[in-house]
């Protein structure tokens, strides 16, 4: 297959893949049209590749669009599996809403900046001073109930299946389970209930590349979020498993979906591609 990647590091172990720098996209339109698939474009490239050039991309458009913003992600989770989402309030940052949340949500509670990752932009709120500090940082209030856990699960979904999972133990500073914030990765038995929830969410939403963060309260799973671009540090051999799963999946899916004639955008005759002057 003729594949182009916009992320050299995430496709380092892939065979027969051509790398193009994202900033050279407009100068590479002919090569992109000729490609049979595009791997790991940046977010700003997705609409042009998917809608304008009609290219198959990996990860899927849903993985990009849903994974780009915690608010949109949570609303999708609430629509698909509402009983598996911690109690969440998402409102505009106004004095009325800030006071309503402060009076409504039991302490402690968790407040998040909608566009953040690796544990950044996540706050455990236990005092009014902490709450007022959070209010100064964001135009949108995203607040969740606090779940009493000292670990959570990272479950890796690639293509159409789970390929790995591990526990993330709380960091020494407390609260954060993210490896990037000092949490420790530990292999162990992954509960079936958590795997079933991830399968429901990924297949229901069309996600084909994501690291899902799941909390277990007894035998009951709750979803926090998924990361379209997830880290693989802490577990030996995980990156190789991810690479192999991606290659198997895209060759199976894209070859099975191979059209009789290549799908290309209708750009008109080559000699008619001129810019109209705008007065």
C-alpha positions in Angstrom: 0.0 0.0 0.0 1.1 3.6 -0.7 1.0 5.2 2.8 2.0 8.6 3.9 2.8 9.5 7.5 2.9 13.0 9.1 4.4 11.6 12.3 7.8 10.0 11.8 8.3 8.9 15.4 5.0 7.1 15.7 5.6 5.2 12.5 9.3 4.6 12.9 8.9 0.8 12.7 6.6 0.8 9.7 7.7 -0.5 6.4 7.1 1.3 3.1 5.7 4.5 4.6 6.7 7.9 3.2 7.1 10.8 5.7 6.0 14.3 4.9 6.4 17.2 7.3 2.9 18.6 8.2 3.9 22.1 7.2 4.6 20.9 3.6 1.0 19.5 3.2 -0.1 22.1 0.6 3.0 21.5 -1.5 2.4 17.8 -1.4 -1.3 17.6 -2.6 -0.5 15.4 -5.6 1.3 12.9 -3.5 -1.5 12.9 -0.9 -4.1 12.3 -3.6 -2.1 9.4 -4.9 -1.7 7.8 -1.5 -3.9 4.9 -0.3 -4.0 6.1 3.2 -2.6 8.8 5.6 -1.2 8.1 9.0 -1.1 10.3 12.1 -1.9 13.8 10.6 -2.0 16.7 13.0 -5.5 17.8 14.1 -5.5 20.9 11.9 -5.0 18.6 8.8 -7.9 16.2 9.4 -10.8 18.1 7.7 -8.8 18.9 4.6 -7.6 15.3 4.2 -10.9 13.6 5.1 -13.5 15.9 3.5 -11.6 17.8 0.8 -9.2 15.1 -0.5 -11.4 12.1 0.5 -8.5 10.3 2.1 -8.6 7.4 4.5 -6.8 8.5 7.7 -5.6 6.7 10.8 -6.5 7.3 13.6 -10.1 7.7 12.5 -11.8 11.1 12.2 -13.9 10.2 15.2 -10.7 9.6 17.2 -9.6 13.1 16.4 -12.8 15.0 16.7 -14.0 13.3 19.9 -10.6 13.1 21.5 -9.7 16.7 21.0 -11.8 18.2 23.8 -12.8 16.7 27.2 -16.2 18.4 27.0 -17.2 16.9 23.7 -15.7 13.5 24.8 -17.7 13.5 28.1 -20.9 14.3 26.3 -20.4 11.4 24.0 -19.7 9.1 26.9 -22.8 10.4 28.7 -24.9 9.7 25.6 -23.6 6.2 25.0 -22.9 4.9 28.6 -24.3 7.4 31.1 -24.1 5.1 34.1 -20.4 4.7 33.6 -19.5 8.4 33.7 -18.8 10.0 37.1 -21.3 12.7 38.0 -20.2 15.6 35.8 -21.2 19.3 35.5 -20.2 21.3 32.5 -21.3 25.0 32.5 -20.1 28.4 31.5 -17.8 30.1 34.0 -20.1 32.7 35.6 -20.5 33.8 39.2 -23.9 32.1 39.4 -22.7 28.8 38.1 -19.6 28.9 40.2 -21.6 29.4 43.3 -24.1 26.8 42.3 -21.4 24.1 41.8 -19.7 25.1 45.1 -22.9 24.6 47.0 -23.9 21.4 45.1 -20.8 19.3 44.6 -19.6 17.4 47.7 -16.0 18.1 48.7 -13.5 17.1 47.6 -14.3 17.2 43.9 -12.3 17.3 40.7 -12.1 20.2 38.3 -10.5 20.1 34.9 -9.3 22.4 32.1 -11.2 21.0 29.0 -8.1 20.9 26.7 -5.3 19.3 28.7 -3.5 16.0 28.9 -0.9 14.0 30.9 -2.6 15.0 34.2 -2.1 18.7 33.5 -5.1 20.9 34.1 -6.6 18.6 36.6 -7.3 19.9 40.2 -8.5 18.3 43.4 -10.7 20.9 45.0 -11.0 20.8 48.8 -11.1 24.5 49.7 -12.7 27.7 48.5 -9.3 29.2 47.8 -8.5 26.2 45.5 -11.9 26.7 43.8 -11.3 30.4 43.2 -7.9 29.6 41.7 -9.5 27.2 39.3 -12.1 29.7 38.3 -9.4 32.1 37.2 -8.0 29.6 34.7 -10.9 28.6 32.5 -13.9 30.0 30.7 -15.8 26.7 31.0 -16.3 24.9 34.3 -15.8 21.1 34.0 -16.3 19.4 37.4 -16.6 15.8 38.4 -17.3 13.9 41.6 -14.2 12.5 43.3 -13.9 8.7 43.1 -12.1 7.2 46.1 -9.4 5.3 44.2 -5.6 5.0 44.5 -5.1 3.5 41.0 -6.8 3.4 37.7 -6.5 1.5 34.4 -5.0 2.5 31.1 -6.5 0.2 28.4 -5.1 0.4 24.9 -7.5 0.1 22.0 -6.0 -0.2 18.5 -8.1 -0.9 15.4 -11.0 -3.0 16.6 -9.7 -4.6 19.8 -7.9 -4.2 23.1 -4.2 -5.0 22.7 -2.9 -4.2 26.2 -3.8 -2.8 29.6 -2.1 -1.9 32.8 -2.8 -0.4 36.2 -1.5 3.1 37.0 -0.7 3.5 40.6 -1.0 6.8 42.4 2.0 9.0 42.5 3.7 9.8 45.8 2.3 13.3 45.8 -1.2 11.7 45.8 -4.2 12.1 43.5 -2.5 11.8 40.1 -2.2 8.4 38.5 -0.7 9.6 35.2 2.8 8.2 34.6 3.8 11.7 33.4 2.9 13.0 36.9 4.8 10.4 38.9 2.3 7.5 38.7 3.7 4.0 38.4 2.7 1.5 35.7 2.1 -2.0 36.8 1.0 -5.0 34.8 -1.8 -7.1 36.3 -5.2 -8.7 35.6 -7.5 -6.3 33.7 -11.2 -6.7 34.9 -13.6 -7.9 32.2 -16.0 -5.2 33.2 -13.5 -2.5 32.2 -12.7 -4.2 28.9 -16.4 -4.5 28.1 -16.9 -0.8 28.7 -13.9 0.2 26.5 -15.2 -2.0 23.7 -18.7 -0.5 24.0 -17.2 3.1 23.8 -14.6 2.5 21.1 -16.9 0.6 18.7 -19.9 2.8 19.4 -18.0 6.0 18.8 -15.8 4.8 15.9 -12.5 5.2 17.8 -9.6 3.1 16.5 -6.6 4.4 18.4 -7.0 5.4 22.1 -5.7 4.9 25.6 -8.8 4.7 27.8 -8.6 5.7 31.5 -11.0 3.6 33.5 -11.6 3.6 37.3 -12.9 0.6 39.1 -15.2 1.0 42.1 -15.5 -2.6 43.2 -16.4 -4.4 40.0 -18.0 -1.3 38.5 -16.1 0.6 35.8 -16.2 4.4 35.2 -14.6 6.1 32.3 -12.6 9.3 32.7 -11.4 10.0 29.2 -9.4 8.6 26.3 -6.2 9.9 24.8 -5.9 9.7 21.0 -2.1 10.0 21.3 -1.1 8.0 24.4 2.2 7.3 26.0 3.7 3.8 26.1 6.3 4.3 28.8 6.4 2.0 31.7 5.5 -1.3 30.0 8.2 -3.2 28.1 7.3 -4.0 24.5 4.1 -2.0 24.4 5.2 0.3 21.5 6.0 -2.8 19.4 2.6 -4.3 20.1 0.9 -1.0 19.1 2.9 -0.7 15.9 2.1 -4.3 14.8 -1.6 -3.9 15.6 -1.9 -0.7 13.6 -0.2 -2.2 10.6 -2.4 -5.3 10.7 -5.6 -3.3 11.1 -5.0 -0.8 8.4 -4.0 -3.4 5.8 -7.0 -5.5 6.7 -9.5 -2.6 6.7 -8.2 -0.6 3.8 -7.5 -3.5 1.5 -10.9 -5.0 2.1 -12.4 -1.5 1.4 -10.3 -1.0 -1.8 -12.5 0.6 -4.4 -12.5 -0.5 -8.1 -11.2 3.0 -9.0 -9.2 5.3 -6.6 -11.3 7.8 -4.8 -10.0 11.2 -5.5 -11.4 14.7 -5.0 -13.0 16.4 -8.0 -10.6 19.3 -8.6 -11.6 19.9 -12.2 -9.2 20.0 -15.1 -5.6 20.7 -14.2 -5.5 23.7 -16.4 -8.6 25.2 -14.8 -7.2 25.3 -11.2 -6.9 29.1 -10.9 -7.8 31.5 -8.1 -10.7 33.8 -8.5 -9.8 37.4 -7.6 -11.8 38.7 -4.7 -12.5 42.3 -4.8 
